[in-house]
Amino acid sequence: MVDYRRPDLDRTFAALADPTRRALLARLSETDAISVSELAKPFTMSLPAVMKHLDVLSDAGLVSRTKAGRTVSCRLCAEPMERANEWLNRYQRFWAEKLDQLAAFLEEEPCPPPQPSRQASPSSAVSTRVRRKSSKPGPIRKK
């Protein structure tokens, strides 16, 4: 039986859903370790807001933090993204196979052209539209 409950994947995808967190990860991928204040410089948000994003990334296992004196440094941890990528690749392979099967089916034999029909309907009787009489006007509202 397949286990659909994967809290690690849930946390990873939830963390990656936010564009600010993806930008933080992109900055972290460019360097080995960077201080939180340096990491926060290009963003137009407060340092506490950046710290909250880093908390989410840390809870997902995407970022590790170390403290040396008063400086907190962050480092990218790619393992959760690798597991998410493996999960996505399984579905990529599935859809690639299905699309290859569809392409093979479509290339097998061209569809035959539709045969012209002799009658528009199986009935030979001509149908006519029944006209209804209009109903009585409704009550007039006074303002």
Residue pairs with C-beta under 8 A, 6 or more apart in sequence:
6 87
8 60
8 61
8 80
8 83
9 83
9 84
9 87
11 59
11 60
11 61
11 80
12 60
12 61
12 62
12 80
12 81
12 83
12 84
13 84
14 56
14 60
15 21
15 56
15 57
15 59
15 60
15 62
16 22
16 25
16 62
16 81
16 84
18 53
18 56
20 43
20 45
20 53
21 53
21 56
21 57
23 43
24 39
24 50
24 53
24 54
24 57
24 63
25 57
25 62
25 63
25 76
27 34
27 39
27 42
28 34
28 39
28 63
28 74
28 75
28 76
29 76
32 75
33 66
33 73
33 74
33 75
34 73
34 74
35 71
35 72
35 73
35 74
36 47
36 50
36 51
36 54
36 65
36 72
36 73
36 74
37 47
39 50
39 54
39 74
40 47
40 50
43 49
43 50
54 63
54 65
54 74
57 63
58 64
58 65
60 80
61 77
61 79
61 80
62 76
62 77
62 78
62 80
62 81
63 74
63 75
63 76
63 77
64 74
64 75
64 77
65 72
65 73
65 74
65 75
66 72
66 73
66 75
67 73
